[in-house]
Amino acid sequence: MSDTWFLVFGLIFTSIGLAYFVYGRKQSNLMARMSGIGLMFFPYLVDDIYVFFGVGIVLMALPKFIEL
């Protein structure tokens, strides 16, 4: 996949992470806050497309299944 797709999907995951962070801060939900931080920063660390989508989907699903 080209670098353009990484930028587009990185922006999407980062935007979702910002929304998770704001939601977690307002609702005092630590898991949503930590997932939001993870979603905002993981696109800078991952180069493989399968790992990129796998980590993004797992981080988005964590607050649904884990309550802190």
Backbone hydrogen bonds in HBPLUS format (Angstrom, degrees):
<---DONOR---> <-ACCEPTOR-->    atom                        ^
c    i                          cat <-CA-CA->   ^        H-A-AA   ^      H-
h    n   atom  resd res      DA  || num        DHA   H-A  angle D-A-AA Bond
n    s   type  num  typ     dist DA aas  dist angle  dist       angle   num
A0007-LEU N   A0003-ASP O   3.02 MM   4  6.30 153.6  2.09 147.8 154.8     1
A0008-VAL N   A0004-THR O   2.95 MM   4  6.24 160.8  1.99 151.3 156.2     2
A0009-PHE N   A0005-TRP O   2.90 MM   4  6.02 175.5  1.90 156.5 157.4     3
A0010-GLY N   A0006-PHE O   2.78 MM   4  5.61 141.6  1.93 135.2 147.0     4
A0011-LEU N   A0007-LEU O   2.95 MM   4  6.06 150.5  2.03 141.2 148.2     5
A0012-ILE N   A0008-VAL O   3.03 MM   4  6.37 151.9  2.11 144.4 152.5     6
A0013-PHE N   A0009-PHE O   2.91 MM   4  6.09 170.2  1.92 150.0 152.1     7
A0014-THR N   A0010-GLY O   2.89 MM   4  5.95 153.7  1.96 142.6 150.7     8
A0015-SER N   A0011-LEU O   2.92 MM   4  6.05 153.2  2.00 144.3 151.0     9
A0016-ILE N   A0012-ILE O   3.01 MM   4  6.28 159.9  2.05 151.7 157.0    10
A0017-GLY N   A0013-PHE O   2.88 MM   4  6.05 150.7  1.97 141.8 150.6    11
A0018-LEU N   A0014-THR O   2.93 MM   4  6.21 148.3  2.03 144.7 152.5    12
A0019-ALA N   A0015-SER O   3.08 MM   4  6.37 156.9  2.13 145.5 151.4    13
A0020-TYR N   A0016-ILE O   2.90 MM   4  6.20 155.5  1.96 149.7 156.6    14
A0021-PHE N   A0017-GLY O   2.88 MM   4  6.07 157.3  1.93 146.6 153.0    15
A0022-VAL N   A0018-LEU O   2.96 MM   4  6.20 164.7  1.98 152.3 155.6    16
A0023-TYR N   A0019-ALA O   2.94 MM   4  6.06 164.0  1.97 148.6 153.6    17
A0024-GLY N   A0020-TYR O   2.81 MM   4  5.94 162.6  1.84 150.6 155.9    18
A0025-ARG N   A0021-PHE O   2.93 MM   4  6.11 149.2  2.02 145.4 153.7    19
A0026-LYS N   A0022-VAL O   3.01 MM   4  6.22 161.6  2.05 150.5 155.0    20
A0027-GLN N   A0023-TYR O   2.91 MM   4  6.01 155.1  1.97 152.2 159.2    21
A0028-SER N   A0024-GLY O   2.94 MM   4  5.46 109.0  2.46 130.1 142.3    22
A0029-ASN N   A0024-GLY O   2.82 MM   5  4.45 148.0  1.92 129.9 138.0    23
A0033-ARG N   A0029-ASN O   3.15 MM   4  6.38 156.2  2.21 147.7 154.8    24
A0034-MET N   A0030-LEU O   2.90 MM   4  6.14 161.9  1.94 153.8 157.9    25
A0035-SER N   A0031-MET O   2.92 MM   4  6.03 157.8  1.97 147.5 154.1    26
A0036-GLY N   A0032-ALA O   2.93 MM   4  6.02 150.6  2.01 140.8 149.0    27
A0037-ILE N   A0033-ARG O   3.06 MM   4  6.37 152.9  2.13 145.3 151.9    28
A0038-GLY N   A0034-MET O   2.94 MM   4  6.18 159.6  1.99 146.1 152.0    29
A0039-LEU N   A0035-SER O   2.80 MM   4  6.02 157.7  1.85 150.5 156.5    30
A0040-MET N   A0036-GLY O   3.00 MM   4  6.17 141.6  2.16 140.4 150.4    31
A0041-PHE N   A0037-ILE O   3.17 MM   4  6.38 140.3  2.34 144.5 153.8    32
A0042-PHE N   A0038-GLY O   2.93 MM   4  5.78 150.6  2.02 156.7 160.9    33
A0044-TYR N   A0041-PHE O   3.31 MM   3  5.90 152.1  2.39 115.0 121.9    34
A0045-LEU N   A0042-PHE O   2.95 MM   3  5.30 153.9  2.02 115.3 123.4    35
A0052-PHE N   A0048-ASP O   2.87 MM   4  5.96 152.3  1.95 147.1 156.2    36
A0053-PHE N   A0049-ILE O   3.08 MM   4  6.31 166.5  2.10 150.7 151.1    37
A0054-GLY N   A0050-TYR O   2.94 MM   4  5.96 155.4  2.00 142.0 150.1    38
A0055-VAL N   A0051-VAL O   2.85 MM   4  5.87 172.0  1.85 153.1 155.0    39
A0056-GLY N   A0052-PHE O   3.13 MM   4  6.20 159.2  2.17 141.3 147.7    40
A0057-ILE N   A0053-PHE O   2.96 MM   4  6.04 163.0  1.98 149.2 153.0    41
A0058-VAL N   A0054-GLY O   3.00 MM   4  6.14 161.3  2.03 148.2 153.9    42
A0059-LEU N   A0055-VAL O   2.90 MM   4  6.02 164.6  1.92 152.1 156.4    43
A0060-MET N   A0056-GLY O   3.05 MM   4  6.20 145.6  2.17 139.8 149.0    44
A0061-ALA N   A0057-ILE O   3.03 MM   4  6.21 140.5  2.19 142.2 152.3    45
A0061-ALA N   A0058-VAL O   3.15 MM   3  5.11 125.5  2.46  94.4 108.3    46
A0062-LEU N   A0058-VAL O   3.03 MM   4  6.13 136.4  2.22 150.3 160.7    47
A0064-LYS N   A0061-ALA O   3.06 MM   3  5.49 136.2  2.26 112.6 124.7    48
A0065-PHE N   A0062-LEU O   3.06 MM   3  5.45 131.5  2.31 109.8 121.5    49
A0066-ILE N   A0062-LEU O   2.88 MM   4  5.78 153.9  1.94 168.8 177.1    50
